[in-house]
Structure formats: C-alpha cells, structure tokens
Amino acid sequence: MRNLLITALCLVVALPGVAQTVSPKPSRLGLCAACHGETGVAVMPGAPNLAGQRLDYLRAALKHYRDGSRDVPVMRAAIGPLSDAELDAVARWYSVQIPAAAKP
C-alpha cells in the first residue's frame, strides 16, 4: 500500500511538468490538417507527412511558403493569412506528433 501511495504521489508531482511540454492544438490547424492530417500523417496523396519533423525546419518552411520563396500556390493560399505566432504554433504542433510507422 505504501508503494502505491508513493507512486501515485510521484505521478501527481510529475504530470504538470509533462503537460507543459506538450503543445496545445493550434486553433488554425484546419487547413493544414485537410491535407497533412491532424496528427501530421498525410490524408491526401502526395502531401508529405509532417509528424515529427524538426521544429526549425517546419518554421522556416512555413515562412518560405507564406512569403513565396517556396512557390507552391496552394500552400501560400493556405498559410498567407497566418501570423508568425500562428505559424509557430502549427510548426510546434506537428514537430511533437509521432510519425507513422513505415509500412513493410
């Protein structure tokens, strides 16, 4: 019984720290999720999986799509109205998602 109480107490103490490391779901994820999936596993043929990509890569890529230096009209239209903070939230969300296992 004592071990169970100690374990429960440790979990209660540790959970707030774990919860803070998980990115909240961005409010502007909808257009991204339509092709790339809510968890970053693409739902549209030809769209890349974004789950688990490096945060710095995703941030830079999103900004390049938005400013047109990566010339993909559908991405520019989808990301154009997003602010830097919204782009950062989307990049952060996808970077912490778990990539899908490769199919054999």
N, C-alpha and C positions, 0 to 999 in steps of 0.2 A: 504494500500500500504506500509506503514511504517513497519508493522509487517512482511510482506512478505520479504522486504529487510533485516530486522534483521535476520529472519530465514535463508535466503539464505547466509548471511554473516557468521552466526554460522556454517552452513554446510561446507562452504569453509574452515573455520578455523579448523574444526574437522576432515575432511576427511584425511589429511596427517597422522594424528595420528592413525586412524583406519587402513589405508593402510599398515602402518609399522607393525601392529600386525599380519597380515595375511601372512602365509608362502608362498613363491613362489613355484610353482610346480617344483619338482626336475627333473633334466634332466635325471636321471637314474631310473625313476619310471616305465618304460615299463615292465620289467619282473615281478615286484610286481603286477602291475595293471592287468596283464594277468590272475591272479587267484583271487586277493583280490579286484579288481576293482579300477578304478582311484580315486574314492571318498571313498574308504575303505569299500564299500559294496560288498561282495564277489560275483563273477560271476561264480565261479566254485563250484560245490557241494563238501562239505567237507572242503573248505577253510574258515577260520574264517573271520568275519568282523573286520576290523581294525579301522574304523572310530570312533573317539572319545576316543580311548584307551589312557591311561596315557602316557605322553611323556617318563618318566623314564623307564616304563615297556617296551615300544617299543624299546627304545635304547638298553636296556640290552638284550632283546630277540634277536634282530638282531645281536648283537655282539656274543651271545652264538651260534646262528646258524652258523655264519661265522667261529668261532673258533672250532666248532664241539662238544662243550659241550652239545648242544641240537642236537642230532644225527638224523637229517632229511635230507637225501642226496639231495633232490630236492631244499630245502631251502639253503643248503650250496653251491650248484652249482649256484643258482641264486644270492646269496649275496657275494660269495667268492671274486669277483673282485672289490667290492665296498670299497672305503676308509672310514675312520672314519667320515670324513666330509660328504660324500655321504650318509652313514648310518644315520647320524644325520638329514640330510635334508629329507630323506624318513620318519623317525620317526616323525619329526616335522610336515610334511605334513599330515600324517594320524591322528595325535593327534588332529588337529584342524578341521578335517572333521566332519560333522554332522551325527551321527548314524541314520540308517534307523529305522523307526517306527516299532514296533513289530506287526506282523500280528495276528489278533484275532483268 
